[in-house]
Amino acid sequence: MNYSGYSIVFLLMLAVNYLTATNVGSIADENPAIIQPAGYVFSIWGIIYLLLFVWIIRLFFINKETDYIVEQLHYWPVANFILNGAWIFTFTQRLYLLSTIVIVALLVTLFVIYKKLSAPSVTWFDRLPFSLYFGWGTVATIVNIVTWVKKTGVEEVLGFNEYQWTLGLLIIATGIAVFVSLLHKDWLYSLVFAWAYIGIIIRDDYDLFWLMVICSISVLIHLSVSLYTAFKPTYK
């Protein structure tokens, strides 16, 4: 596999998104879960796709680095782009269980790509699109799982109602964001979670929910700023 293959599959993925993605928002808004962010939050997909496009174009102009990156990543970006298109299709067809399985697989590919691009020899820009993508992929996976559970008509999980286990999931998600950001010195990953949380509190109206989410946003933004300040000078 080479970068030409990446570009072909990426363009096919964009075509699938263009043809079907307009239905995602309306379907997601059908009896939405508490954890689902406001619609504007999903505009982050446009930024992710733009950065991925620039990343692929850049591969055509950096010969030595391109060989190293492609050698490290192999078919993982191709698998990711295929799963991305598959998720759009399954979700818009209201195949919620299947879409959950697909997005979990997509998150696995993002994890592998992110780990491979976190090596010291890789430039900061090569990791940049996937920091954003991995962060949003983590958030989207959590939201998709909750959406699937809600669509099945389940009212309680282990004795907890939706409001209670949503609070628990947000605490877990915040922990994941902090852990990954500190482990990889990545200020952008945690910032994606803060972006999603802001969209959640704008759409929902629960006092305790507001308090917990605002605290999480404060922690994540502070962490992002601290990591950016501390490690930006060391980027290649």
N, C-alpha and C positions, 0 to 999 in steps of 0.2 A: 504494500500500500504506500502511496506517496501523496503529496499535498494536492495533486490534481484530483485524486480520488476523494479527498476530503471536500474539495470545492463542489464536485458533482453531487455528492450525497447531501451536502449542505443546501444547495440550491433546490434539490428535490424536496427536502424538508420544508424549506420556505414556501414552496408551491403548495404543499399540503396544508400548511398553516394559513396561507392566503385563502384557500378554497373553503376551509372549514372553521377557522378560528373565530369567525364572527359569531358563531353559535355558542361558544364556550361561556361567555359572560351571562347570556340569558339562561342557559341551563344551570349554571352555578347559582343563579339568583332564585331558582325554584326551591322554596323552603330552605334557605341557606343555614348552615351551621353557625353557631356563635363565633367560632374561631375564624370564619371566612372574612378576609379584609375587604374594605371598600373597593369598588371597581377600579378606581384610578391607580391603585397599587399595582395592578397587573400590567400597567404600562412599562414596568421594568423589563418585560420580555423584549420590547423594542430595543432597549439599551443593550441587553444581552446579545441579541441577534446582530446588532450593529458592531459590537466589539468582536464577536466571533468572525464576522465577515472581514473586518480589518485584520484580525489575527491570521486568517487563511491567506488573504492577499499578501500579507507581510512574508509568509513562507516562501513566496515566489522570488523574493529578493534577498534572502539571507542564506546563501548556499551552505556554508559549514554548519551554521546553527540549525538549518532546516534538516539536514541529514541526522543530526543528533536528536532533534525533537521527534521526527517521524520514527526513528529507530526506537525511541522510548515509548511512544504512544501506540504504535502499530495500528490495529483496527479499532481501538477503543473510541476515538471520535466518530468513526463511521457507525459503530453500534449505538452510540449516544444519539446521533442525528436520526437514525432509523426509529429508535424507541421514542424520540420526541414526536415524530410524525404519527407513530402508532398510538401514543397517548392521546393526541388531539382527536384521532379518529374514534377510539374507544369511548372517550368521555362524551363527545358530541353525539354518539349513538346510545348514550345512557347505559353503557356497559360498565357500571361503577366498580364491580369487583375486578373485572379484567383491567380497567384503567388503573386501579390501585396496584395490581401486580406489575403492570407496565411501568408505572412511575417509580416503584421501588427498584425495579431493574435499572431504570434510567439513573436513579440516584447512585446505584452501585458503580455504574460506568463513570459518573462524575467523580466519585470518591477515588477511583483508580487513576483517572486523568489528573485530578488535583494533586494526589500524592506524588505522581511522577513529575509533575511540573513544580513541585515544591523543593526540588533538589537545588543546592547552592549554585550549581553551574547553569541553571536556567534563568534567563532574564526576567525582571519583574513584570514586563509587559506580557510575556507568554503566560504567566499565571493570572494576570488581571482579569481577562474575560471569564476564566473558570472559577476564580474566587467569587465573582458575582453570580455566576451560573450555579455553582455548588451551594452557595448560601440560599439562593431562591429555590433551588431544587429541594433542599432540605425542608424549607417552609412549605412548599407546594405539596410535598409528600405527606407531611403531617395533616395539612388541610384536606387532601384527597382521602386519606384514611378516615378522617372524621366525617367527611361528606358521605363516604360509602356506608359507614355505620348508621348515620342518620337516615339515609335513603332506604335502609332495610327496615326502618321503623322501630329500631331499638331505642327504648327510652332510658334505660339504666345500664351501666357497665360496672360489674362488681359492687352493686349497691349504690353507685354514684350517678346522679343525674348529669345531663349534658353540661350544665353550668359548672358543676364541681369538677368533672374530669377534664373540662376545658382549662380550668385554672391549673390543674395538675400538669397537663400537657404543655402549657405555656412556661411553667417553671422548669420542666424537663428541657424544653426547647432552648430556654435561656442558658441553662447549664451546658447544653451542647455547643451553643454559639460561643460561650466563654472559653470552653475547653479547646475547641478547634482553633479559635483565634489566638489563644496563648501558645498552643502547641506549635503552630506554624507562623506565629508573629504576623498575623493577617488582620489588618484593621478593617478591610472591606467586608469580610465574611460576616462579622457581627453587626456591621452597619445595615446589611440587608435585613436582618431580623428586626432591627429598630424601625426600619421603613415599613415592614409588614405590620408590626405592632401598632404603629400610629394609625394605619388603616383600619385596624380592628377596633380601637377605642372610638374612632370617629363614627363607626357604623353601629356600635352597641351602646347600651345605656344601663350599666350595672356598676354600683358604687365600688364594691370590693374589686370588681374586675378592673375598673379604671385605676384604682390604687396600685394593684399588682402590676398591671401592664406599664403604667407610668414609671414605676420603680425599675422594671426591667429595661425600659427604653433608656432611662438615665444611666444604668449600669453599662448597657451596650454602647451607647454613644461615648461615655467616658472611656471605656476600654478601647474603642476605635481610635479616638483622638490620642490616647496614651501610646498605643502601638504605632500609629502613624508617626508621631513625634519621635519615638524612640528608635524605630527601625528604618525610616525612610532614607537616612543617609547611607545605609548599608546596601540599598538596592543597586543592582547592576544596571 
